């Protein structure tokens, strides 16, 4: 529509009578001198840049409002989701049975790494087991020797061989604890030094992963009514988690530097 209107306007202008004196050459039409062309180009670029900047400012999404620490379930869930969205994280944990150390492990995730996710766990009276996620959704486990790549991954495989492992306990607390509450604010000693911490307590349903050396398969057990204490920073970064099951199993998680 615009192009048609422009063409008609030019045709109309060309039909106007010629008022140039007979012996005087007609001035060129439709061509600008190079100084004027440069001026117009600079103006156009300035307007375009200004318009882009204004659009960028107007269309930029505001930062989502963070839940209040007093809203315990929402605050813990927010911490889990922030950890899942991080480019990297690290944590370590220790497992005890009736007060005796029975194993310890570490988990790390790096979005650009290969493998992308690695979880290692050393049993006090068993093998050292490694779980991997290469980023293709295929769970890989190795215990001593050989790789185990299940044709049909079990729930235990997906739990232990996935980057979601890092935030799993936070999700379990936020989604299953009916008595979760903020009980205090304190200073917590960590590997990175003293940190201001919010202490949450309650009971939840914990999923406990493991490895059966006889069958060579990963295991996953659900335990209800598990008391826990969770420490988060005022910004919502996980710092430490301690819980103990009625069956005498205890685990202590130490989270690394806050996710970026």
Wavefront OBJ file of the C-alpha trace (Angstrom):
o trace
v 0.000 0.000 0.000
v 2.789 2.434 0.892
v 4.750 1.743 -2.283
v 1.690 2.402 -4.490
v 0.985 5.718 -2.769
v 4.571 6.864 -3.247
v 4.536 6.039 -6.931
v 1.304 7.948 -7.439
v 2.750 10.958 -5.646
v 5.808 11.004 -7.920
v 3.603 10.705 -11.011
v 1.494 13.614 -9.814
v 4.572 15.753 -9.251
v 5.923 14.978 -12.739
v 2.706 16.315 -14.271
v 3.196 19.814 -12.824
v 4.069 22.529 -15.357
v 7.753 23.310 -15.874
v 8.528 26.754 -14.428
v 12.258 26.752 -15.215
v 13.306 29.486 -17.625
v 13.770 28.260 -21.159
v 17.530 28.816 -21.336
v 18.286 27.656 -17.769
v 19.112 23.941 -17.209
v 16.738 22.110 -14.904
v 18.021 21.309 -11.416
v 18.569 17.583 -10.768
v 15.684 15.969 -8.917
v 15.916 13.334 -6.167
v 19.674 13.522 -5.545
v 21.298 14.974 -2.439
v 24.766 16.308 -2.102
v 27.093 14.052 -0.113
v 27.290 16.405 2.959
v 23.495 16.388 3.309
v 23.413 12.602 2.779
v 25.879 12.095 5.618
v 23.825 14.332 7.893
v 20.626 12.420 7.164
v 22.395 9.089 7.646
v 23.703 10.191 11.051
v 20.231 11.343 12.087
v 18.680 8.031 11.006
v 21.265 6.027 12.902
v 20.754 8.130 16.030
v 16.987 7.704 15.868
v 17.296 3.969 15.275
v 19.751 3.538 18.160
v 17.582 5.645 20.450
v 14.500 3.653 19.515
v 16.330 0.339 20.112
v 17.539 1.545 23.507
v 14.055 2.671 24.503
v 12.558 -0.631 23.340
v 15.179 -2.553 25.249
v 14.463 -0.634 28.445
v 10.712 -0.954 28.082
v 10.709 -4.654 27.159
v 13.266 -5.838 29.713
v 11.596 -8.197 32.168
v 11.824 -7.151 35.822
v 13.658 -9.365 38.271
v 11.231 -11.823 39.872
v 10.373 -11.034 43.452
v 12.017 -13.458 45.857
v 9.884 -15.213 48.493
v 10.181 -14.092 52.083
v 12.329 -16.342 54.328
v 9.313 -16.463 56.621
v 7.428 -18.323 53.887
v 9.493 -21.422 54.535
v 8.177 -23.769 51.818
v 8.360 -21.108 49.098
v 11.831 -19.969 50.181
v 13.259 -23.516 50.190
v 11.620 -24.270 46.830
v 13.103 -21.069 45.407
v 16.548 -22.190 46.621
v 16.065 -25.538 44.854
v 15.032 -23.896 41.590
v 17.922 -21.418 41.710
v 20.344 -24.294 42.233
v 18.845 -26.163 39.273
v 19.250 -23.069 37.117
v 22.896 -22.505 38.077
v 25.714 -23.104 35.570
v 27.620 -25.113 38.168
v 27.508 -26.373 41.739
v 29.351 -28.675 44.121
v 28.462 -30.489 47.308
v 29.797 -33.211 49.583
v 27.998 -35.524 51.949
v 28.655 -38.112 54.620
v 26.486 -41.094 55.516
v 26.390 -42.704 58.952
v 24.608 -45.748 60.335
v 24.030 -45.832 64.094
v 26.691 -43.125 64.442
v 29.294 -45.047 62.398
v 30.522 -43.632 59.111
v 29.513 -45.986 56.299
v 30.303 -43.828 53.289
v 31.004 -40.414 51.863
v 30.529 -38.778 48.503
v 30.813 -35.679 46.356
v 28.699 -34.350 43.512
v 29.540 -31.661 40.988
v 27.878 -30.129 37.975
v 29.270 -27.958 35.196
v 27.031 -27.064 32.271
v 30.048 -26.880 29.927
v 31.909 -29.865 31.382
v 32.374 -33.401 30.134
v 30.956 -35.253 31.948
v 28.417 -32.619 32.791
v 27.527 -34.234 36.122
v 29.505 -36.613 38.337
v 28.529 -38.209 41.633
v 31.037 -40.407 43.438
v 30.362 -42.340 46.602
v 32.814 -44.472 48.559
v 31.358 -47.147 50.833
v 33.320 -47.941 53.992
v 32.910 -51.672 53.374
v 32.304 -51.689 49.643
v 33.299 -50.279 46.261
v 33.748 -46.734 45.080
v 30.803 -45.997 42.795
v 30.611 -43.299 40.141
v 27.463 -41.949 38.531
v 27.595 -39.783 35.409
v 25.392 -37.617 33.219
v 27.075 -36.780 29.915
v 24.316 -34.388 28.981
v 22.475 -36.777 26.672
v 20.064 -38.135 29.275
v 21.775 -41.542 29.438
v 22.591 -42.565 33.051
v 26.003 -44.197 33.458
v 27.288 -46.011 36.547
v 30.630 -47.668 37.199
v 31.615 -49.589 40.327
v 35.206 -50.783 40.374
v 35.297 -51.752 36.716
v 33.073 -51.639 33.666
v 30.324 -49.251 32.694
v 26.685 -49.951 33.397
v 24.319 -48.334 30.918
v 20.790 -49.643 31.489
v 18.546 -50.112 28.477
v 15.581 -48.998 30.554
v 16.757 -46.598 33.310
v 15.138 -47.098 36.684
v 14.006 -44.318 38.989
v 17.209 -44.907 40.981
v 19.318 -44.476 37.832
v 17.639 -41.191 36.988
v 17.939 -39.947 40.587
v 21.634 -40.726 41.030
v 22.891 -40.050 37.492
v 21.368 -36.626 36.956
v 22.328 -33.038 37.628
v 19.002 -32.747 39.456
v 20.610 -34.694 42.309
v 22.089 -31.473 43.701
v 18.707 -29.891 44.428
v 16.819 -33.136 45.099
v 16.839 -32.895 48.901
v 15.657 -29.277 48.783
v 12.737 -30.324 46.591
v 11.928 -33.212 48.924
v 11.810 -30.862 51.897
v 9.781 -28.133 50.167
v 7.274 -30.602 48.703
v 6.801 -33.157 51.509
v 7.378 -31.335 54.799
v 4.124 -30.345 56.515
v 5.878 -28.808 59.541
v 8.707 -26.926 57.817
v 9.473 -23.647 59.580
v 12.127 -21.016 60.092
v 13.360 -21.462 63.647
v 16.324 -19.123 63.905
v 19.037 -16.923 62.430
v 22.650 -17.663 63.277
v 26.230 -17.677 62.054
v 27.404 -20.928 60.467
v 31.015 -22.044 60.101
v 31.644 -23.296 56.550
v 34.678 -24.103 54.415
v 34.333 -20.622 52.915
v 34.318 -19.052 56.380
v 31.565 -17.800 58.675
v 28.234 -17.283 56.907
v 25.003 -15.722 58.071
v 22.409 -18.484 58.003
v 18.699 -19.127 58.372
v 17.927 -22.392 60.173
v 14.893 -24.397 59.109
v 13.580 -27.506 60.800
v 10.827 -30.058 60.289
v 10.258 -33.597 59.020
v 10.106 -34.784 55.414
v 10.077 -37.823 53.151
v 13.661 -38.537 52.133
v 14.827 -40.489 49.114
v 18.046 -42.387 49.867
v 20.066 -43.682 46.929
v 22.557 -46.523 46.965
v 24.210 -49.295 44.978
v 23.770 -53.071 45.299
v 27.172 -54.684 44.601
v 25.656 -58.147 44.166
v 23.268 -57.177 41.380
v 25.250 -54.182 40.148
v 22.144 -52.018 40.184
v 21.348 -48.657 41.716
v 18.809 -48.545 44.527
v 16.444 -45.905 45.861
v 14.516 -46.034 49.120
v 11.797 -43.686 50.365
v 11.777 -42.989 54.116
v 8.955 -40.999 55.723
v 8.929 -38.904 58.883
v 12.611 -37.916 58.728
v 13.646 -35.024 61.035
v 15.999 -32.510 59.426
v 17.813 -29.230 59.935
v 18.537 -27.091 56.892
v 20.673 -23.960 56.742
v 20.231 -21.438 53.937
v 21.888 -18.070 53.452
v 19.651 -14.968 53.592
v 19.984 -14.892 49.783
v 18.636 -18.441 49.519
v 21.855 -20.355 48.868
v 21.958 -23.848 50.439
v 24.717 -24.169 53.039
v 24.168 -27.346 55.040
v 21.613 -30.105 55.561
v 21.529 -32.714 58.337
v 18.883 -35.405 58.723
v 18.461 -38.757 60.458
v 15.958 -41.502 59.713
v 14.095 -43.615 62.312
v 16.126 -46.598 61.031
v 19.418 -45.095 62.236
v 20.623 -43.699 58.902
v 22.053 -40.172 59.000
v 23.373 -37.899 56.269
v 25.176 -34.563 56.392
v 25.335 -32.426 53.239
v 27.787 -29.566 52.812
v 27.045 -27.302 49.861
v 29.859 -25.491 48.090
v 30.077 -21.906 46.979
v 26.784 -20.228 46.097
v 25.638 -21.033 42.548
v 26.362 -18.402 39.883
l 1 2 3 4 5 6 7 8 9 10 11 12 13 14 15 16 17 18 19 20 21 22 23 24 25 26 27 28 29 30 31 32 33 34 35 36 37 38 39 40 41 42 43 44 45 46 47 48 49 50 51 52 53 54 55 56 57 58 59 60 61 62 63 64 65 66 67 68 69 70 71 72 73 74 75 76 77 78 79 80 81 82 83 84 85 86 87 88 89 90 91 92 93 94 95 96 97 98 99 100 101 102 103 104 105 106 107 108 109 110 111 112 113 114 115 116 117 118 119 120 121 122 123 124 125 126 127 128 129 130 131 132 133 134 135 136 137 138 139 140 141 142 143 144 145 146 147 148 149 150 151 152 153 154 155 156 157 158 159 160 161 162 163 164 165 166 167 168 169 170 171 172 173 174 175 176 177 178 179 180 181 182 183 184 185 186 187 188 189 190 191 192 193 194 195 196 197 198 199 200 201 202 203 204 205 206 207 208 209 210 211 212 213 214 215 216 217 218 219 220 221 222 223 224 225 226 227 228 229 230 231 232 233 234 235 236 237 238 239 240 241 242 243 244 245 246 247 248 249 250 251 252 253 254 255 256 257 258 259 260
